[in-house]
Amino acid sequence: MNLIVDVGNTYVKLAVFKGDAIKRKDVIKLNHLLNHIELLKKEYNSITKVIISSVGKLKKETVNHIDKHYNVILLNSDTKLPFTNLYSTPKTLGIDRIALVSASVHQFPDNNALIIDAGTCITYDFVSNKNEYLGGAISPGIRMRYKSLHNLTANLPLLETEIPNSITGNSTNASIHSGVVHGVLKEIEGVIKEYEQKYSDLTVILTGGDANFLSKQLKSSIFANSNFLLEGLNYILQFNSN
């Protein structure tokens, strides 16, 4: 069995995999990581391999402690990957994007695929049917847009995410909801359309924290999968174990 550790700035996602199947998934605070791994160790004594993806600040001693009990891969730009990386600055490619592309080539082999990760930022990543990663785009996510309207203006309120009733907002709040949500939806639809014009056999995958919220409103044919990044990390671990 494999243990996947995805470390953010405050929270950590952990997933236990048996083959390609998730047997358990937890979200914990970073300072509870070692204690939680001890609990998983007792419950799943067949875990032998761990992959750690860290965009947050994971202390070296924490990694060393985990490494004493398991075979550990700390994902970085030097890790062997299941695709050809044609990004012009490969060492700057985010490890979350690396994991998403890895999931794509595993689950949709020999496909032209666009992976959209709707989280803090919205990232777009394209991998060709020749297993070549070409790059993509990065734009502000939904919450970032709400916050920027509030933080960078004098009078606009900070609102919670909400599906707008109409494209035409009849109040300040309604106008913000319309601008943010419709703006994101039109952006995503526009990017998908542009790729579809170039690649008629395009597969589109939507993941990230806002995937469920957006998938209900998008008109395009997509695969929505909130566990796509974890599945990609698991595949990288499998790929490096063979």
RODRENSE-773829 format. One line per field, with one value per residue (C-alpha): residue number from 1; y, z, x. Coordinates in steps of 0.1 Angstrom, whole numbers, plus 5000, padded with zeros to 4 digits. Example, Ala and Ser with C-alpha at 12.3 -4.5 7.8 and 13.67 -1.06 7.14 Angstrom:
<atoms>
n	1,2
Y	4955,4989
Z	5078,5071
X	5123,5137
</atoms>
This chain:
<atoms>
n	1,2,3,4,5,6,7,8,9,10,11,12,13,14,15,16,17,18,19,20,21,22,23,24,25,26,27,28,29,30,31,32,33,34,35,36,37,38,39,40,41,42,43,44,45,46,47,48,49,50,51,52,53,54,55,56,57,58,59,60,61,62,63,64,65,66,67,68,69,70,71,72,73,74,75,76,77,78,79,80,81,82,83,84,85,86,87,88,89,90,91,92,93,94,95,96,97,98,99,100,101,102,103,104,105,106,107,108,109,110,111,112,113,114,115,116,117,118,119,120,121,122,123,124,125,126,127,128,129,130,131,132,133,134,135,136,137,138,139,140,141,142,143,144,145,146,147,148,149,150,151,152,153,154,155,156,157,158,159,160,161,162,163,164,165,166,167,168,169,170,171,172,173,174,175,176,177,178,179,180,181,182,183,184,185,186,187,188,189,190,191,192,193,194,195,196,197,198,199,200,201,202,203,204,205,206,207,208,209,210,211,212,213,214,215,216,217,218,219,220,221,222,223,224,225,226,227,228,229,230,231,232,233,234,235,236,237,238,239,240,241,242
Y	5000,5036,5067,5100,5132,5165,5194,5228,5260,5251,5218,5184,5159,5123,5093,5056,5038,5001,4999,5027,5028,5052,5034,5064,5102,5127,5164,5175,5205,5205,5204,5171,5153,5130,5120,5112,5091,5071,5064,5053,5032,5012,5009,5001,4981,4971,5007,5006,5036,5073,5102,5137,5168,5200,5235,5246,5246,5211,5208,5186,5168,5159,5143,5125,5111,5097,5084,5062,5041,5041,5043,5080,5100,5138,5151,5178,5188,5160,5131,5107,5114,5094,5121,5142,5177,5203,5233,5258,5263,5228,5236,5263,5240,5235,5201,5202,5206,5178,5155,5165,5158,5125,5115,5125,5104,5074,5076,5090,5076,5087,5115,5153,5164,5198,5196,5226,5229,5254,5262,5293,5299,5283,5264,5250,5223,5206,5172,5159,5124,5119,5121,5155,5183,5216,5240,5260,5290,5304,5329,5340,5316,5324,5334,5354,5374,5381,5391,5413,5433,5439,5445,5467,5490,5513,5503,5469,5442,5408,5383,5345,5325,5324,5314,5346,5348,5367,5380,5415,5423,5446,5455,5459,5424,5408,5426,5412,5377,5381,5395,5369,5337,5345,5358,5325,5304,5324,5322,5284,5279,5302,5283,5249,5262,5275,5241,5222,5242,5230,5195,5179,5148,5169,5154,5180,5172,5196,5193,5214,5228,5247,5218,5207,5243,5250,5217,5222,5254,5247,5238,5219,5181,5175,5149,5163,5146,5161,5134,5138,5153,5126,5100,5116,5115,5078,5071,5089,5067,5036,5048,5052,5019,4998
Z	5000,4994,5015,4998,5017,5000,5022,5018,5037,5066,5059,5048,5026,5033,5012,5016,4982,4974,4938,4921,4947,4976,5008,5031,5028,5056,5059,5089,5102,5094,5131,5135,5106,5124,5150,5122,5103,5135,5136,5099,5105,5132,5111,5077,5085,5049,5039,5026,5003,5008,4984,4998,4978,4996,4984,5020,5046,5056,5080,5070,5103,5096,5063,5079,5106,5080,5060,5089,5086,5049,5015,5008,4976,4980,4948,4930,4895,4895,4902,4873,4857,4834,4807,4787,4802,4775,4798,4791,4828,4842,4876,4881,4872,4903,4918,4920,4882,4878,4898,4877,4844,4858,4866,4831,4813,4835,4833,4797,4779,4743,4747,4741,4776,4792,4830,4848,4885,4901,4935,4949,4914,4883,4864,4829,4818,4784,4776,4741,4728,4724,4762,4760,4785,4766,4794,4801,4820,4855,4865,4898,4914,4926,4962,4950,4928,4955,4979,4953,4947,4984,4992,4962,4964,4990,4993,4978,5004,5008,4999,5001,4969,4955,4922,4906,4898,4866,4843,4851,4888,4902,4933,4943,4958,4928,4905,4923,4922,4885,4877,4896,4889,4853,4846,4858,4838,4806,4810,4814,4786,4763,4771,4764,4732,4720,4727,4711,4679,4677,4691,4680,4703,4734,4769,4796,4833,4860,4896,4926,4955,4933,4908,4921,4922,4887,4870,4877,4856,4828,4795,4782,4784,4812,4837,4873,4898,4931,4938,4906,4922,4949,4921,4902,4932,4937,4900,4903,4933,4914,4883,4905,4922,4890
X	5000,5011,5007,5003,5012,5002,5014,4999,5006,4983,4966,4979,4959,4968,4955,4961,4961,4959,4968,4949,4921,4918,4911,4912,4916,4922,4927,4947,4966,5003,5014,4994,5012,5036,5010,4985,5011,5017,4980,4979,5010,4991,4959,4976,5008,5011,5021,5057,5061,5054,5054,5055,5044,5050,5041,5041,5069,5077,5106,5136,5135,5098,5108,5137,5114,5090,5120,5130,5098,5091,5107,5101,5100,5101,5086,5107,5118,5144,5119,5115,5082,5058,5058,5082,5084,5088,5083,5110,5117,5111,5125,5098,5069,5048,5047,5009,5009,5034,5010,4980,4997,5009,4973,4962,4988,4979,4941,4938,4969,4976,4950,4953,4943,4936,4937,4920,4928,4904,4918,4936,4948,4932,4959,4956,4979,4981,4996,4996,4987,5025,5029,5045,5037,5037,5027,4995,4983,4978,4951,4934,4910,4875,4884,4914,4891,4866,4894,4912,4880,4877,4914,4923,4892,4879,4842,4836,4826,4842,4816,4813,4811,4776,4760,4747,4710,4716,4744,4730,4736,4710,4730,4767,4767,4749,4773,4803,4789,4782,4816,4836,4816,4806,4841,4856,4831,4835,4873,4873,4848,4869,4901,4885,4870,4904,4920,4891,4896,4932,4926,4893,4898,4905,4898,4891,4896,4884,4897,4906,4886,4861,4856,4822,4809,4820,4812,4775,4776,4800,4785,4816,4819,4844,4855,4853,4875,4884,4910,4930,4961,4963,4959,4987,5010,5002,5010,5044,5051,5041,5062,5093,5088,5088
</atoms>
